[in-house]
């Protein structure tokens, strides 16, 4: 995610965003994701925000690395003990590095045309049969929300196809509706997958 307007909004709203509590839905997603991992797993939180989710994974005994293009978020994540750095999806590289990659409502800020290569980089960076979590707002098209953030909407079926084409197996999906930072209620899906055995 490199949309300057979206990053600027997150910089301006960093304190408010960091103050949002983890919802029951988010906590359940983290629990399910961690259940897919070995003990003391190496995890990448791709688009870690202020590090709230990463901190929860860290407290469960895992080695958590975070990247985010918003400087204020990286500062917050570091203050929570997360090994975070400034970065985008384009900075995900390497092969068989992580036991799991967690991308919670971060890929939705990437242009639609970039989703296949970002997902490919994630799957490649997973260890064999590694765990992948992707949270997205469901729908179609690209637009800005009520506070100006850039969104790419995809359907559950579209994301399933993208992951299948990369050799990943979707093993569970949750759906629902929830209000985010803008206050707008939107449908979403939470997708849990495993990378290929020969990643």
Buried (B, 14 or more C-beta within 10 A) or exposed (E): BBBEEBBEBBEEBBEEBBEEEBEEBBEEBBEBBBEBBEEEBBBBBBBBBBBBBBBBBBEBEBEBBBBBBBEBBBBBBBEBEBBBBEBBBBEBEEEBBBBBBBBBBBBBBBEEEBBEEBBBBBBBBBBEBBBBBBBBBBBEEEEBBEBEBBBBBBBBEBBBEBBEEBBBBBEEBBEEEBEBBBEEEBBBBBBBBBBBEEB
